[in-house]
């Protein structure tokens, strides 16, 4: 078994060695400021931030995770323009499918007005003339327009 006095002597020798290295030249290199070391640390920080940003972008772009939806994101195919009829320069009628609704919109430079709204069928391509005829009759379905089928 080792003598307890030997352990104390060994610990004292180690403590003296550490103090000598701190007072000597070896410990001073850690405390001195250099621009190259500073720039290297900032560069490593920017590298890791760019790597983190790239990882988040890849997950949002290609991942199938819903924990970070895009701001204002809608399901794919939620908004589609089905038909358009120009009425003049920068004026026209548009049939737009939004989720499960089909909207007839009057579009001008200054505003967009909802003319008619109906529940959309599962078939995305409906006959544009039928929609226009239904919109001209009004929401109640009674009007002076003649229907030719």
Secondary structure as UniProt FT lines:
FT   HELIX           4..23
FT   TURN            26..27
FT   HELIX           28..31
FT   HELIX           35..62
FT   TURN            71..72
FT   TURN            76..77
FT   STRAND          79..88
FT   TURN            89..90
FT   STRAND          91..98
FT   TURN            99..100
FT   STRAND          101..107
FT   STRAND          112..119
FT   HELIX           128..137
FT   TURN            139..140
//
